[in-house]
Amino acid sequence: MKIYIAIGCGGSIGALLRYLAGIVIPQTANFPMSTLIINILGCFLMGYVTNLVKQRYFAQKQALAKGLTTGMIGAFTTFSTVSLEAALLIRDSMISVALIYLVISSAAGLAALMLGLRLAPDPSRGRQSA
């Protein structure tokens, strides 16, 4: 139960940090710079904290480790989790699996998002009768 609470608390902090970072980091009109910076920062933090988890201090504090990684950094950017999983596959000499995972994650994620945009009602068009 302690891990669930830690993940929930970390997730709340990460979501708030994501929102604040989006305000602080300027978004350009033609390029999503703030999202790019947030994702890169999140990936760095995921790698850094994952390494800390392996050290003696975090090894005995799994709730804290999960709260920081899955909760806080995961809510800050889910891209960091995808990157971590791909990096672990590469580390385990599964380079082709990592590339397939990255391509499928990106392409399927974009396709699913576009499908969701297309299927959701468009409030600018007004209500359509059935």
C-alpha positions in Angstrom: 0.0 0.0 0.0 2.9 2.3 0.8 4.2 2.0 -2.9 0.7 3.1 -4.2 0.7 6.1 -2.0 4.2 7.1 -3.0 3.4 6.7 -6.7 0.2 8.8 -6.3 2.1 11.5 -4.4 4.9 11.5 -6.9 2.5 11.6 -9.8 0.8 14.6 -8.3 4.1 16.4 -8.0 5.2 15.4 -11.5 2.0 16.6 -13.1 2.3 20.0 -11.3 5.9 20.3 -12.3 5.0 19.5 -15.9 2.4 22.2 -15.9 4.7 24.8 -14.3 7.6 23.8 -16.7 5.2 24.4 -19.6 4.6 27.9 -18.4 8.2 28.7 -17.7 9.7 27.3 -20.9 8.6 29.3 -23.9 6.6 27.6 -26.6 7.3 28.8 -30.1 4.6 29.1 -32.7 6.2 26.7 -35.2 7.9 24.1 -32.9 6.9 22.6 -29.6 10.1 23.6 -27.8 8.7 23.4 -24.3 7.5 19.8 -24.8 10.8 18.8 -26.3 12.8 20.3 -23.4 10.4 18.7 -20.9 10.8 15.3 -22.5 14.6 15.5 -22.7 14.8 16.7 -19.1 12.5 13.9 -18.0 14.6 11.3 -19.8 17.7 12.6 -18.1 16.0 12.5 -14.7 14.7 9.0 -15.4 18.2 7.8 -16.1 19.8 9.6 -13.2 17.2 8.5 -10.7 17.2 4.9 -12.0 20.9 4.7 -11.4 20.4 6.1 -7.9 17.8 3.4 -7.2 20.5 0.8 -7.7 22.6 2.4 -5.0 22.4 1.3 -1.4 20.3 4.2 -0.1 17.4 3.6 -2.5 17.7 -0.2 -2.6 15.9 -0.4 0.8 13.4 2.3 -0.1 11.4 0.9 -3.0 8.3 3.1 -2.2 10.5 6.2 -2.5 12.1 4.9 -5.7 8.8 4.1 -7.3 7.4 7.4 -6.2 10.2 9.3 -7.9 10.4 7.2 -11.1 7.0 5.8 -11.9 5.2 8.6 -10.1 6.9 11.9 -10.4 9.0 11.5 -13.5 6.4 9.3 -15.2 3.8 12.1 -14.7 6.3 14.7 -15.7 6.7 12.9 -19.0 5.8 9.4 -20.1 8.3 9.7 -22.9 11.0 9.1 -20.3 9.5 5.7 -19.5 9.5 4.7 -23.2 13.1 5.9 -23.5 14.1 3.9 -20.4 12.5 0.7 -21.7 14.2 1.1 -25.1 17.6 1.8 -23.3 17.2 -1.3 -21.2 16.5 -3.3 -24.4 19.6 -1.9 -26.0 21.7 -2.6 -22.9 20.5 -6.2 -23.1 21.7 -6.3 -26.7 18.2 -6.3 -28.1 18.8 -3.4 -30.4 16.3 -4.5 -33.1 13.6 -5.0 -30.5 14.3 -1.5 -29.1 14.1 0.1 -32.6 10.8 -1.7 -33.3 9.4 -0.7 -30.0 10.4 3.0 -30.6 9.0 3.0 -34.1 5.7 1.3 -33.1 5.4 3.5 -30.0 5.8 6.7 -32.0 3.8 5.7 -35.0 1.0 4.0 -33.1 0.8 6.7 -30.5 0.5 9.4 -33.2 -2.1 7.3 -35.2 -4.1 6.7 -32.0 -4.0 10.4 -31.1 -5.1 11.4 -34.6 -7.9 8.8 -34.5 -9.1 10.2 -31.2 -9.1 13.7 -32.6 -11.1 12.6 -35.5 -13.6 10.6 -33.6 -14.2 13.1 -30.8 -17.1 15.5 -31.3 -15.9 18.8 -32.6 -17.5 21.6 -30.5 -16.9 24.2 -33.2 -19.2 22.4 -35.6 -22.1 22.5 -33.2 -24.3 19.5 -32.4 -25.0 17.0 -35.1 -28.3 15.2 -35.1 -28.3 11.4 -35.3 
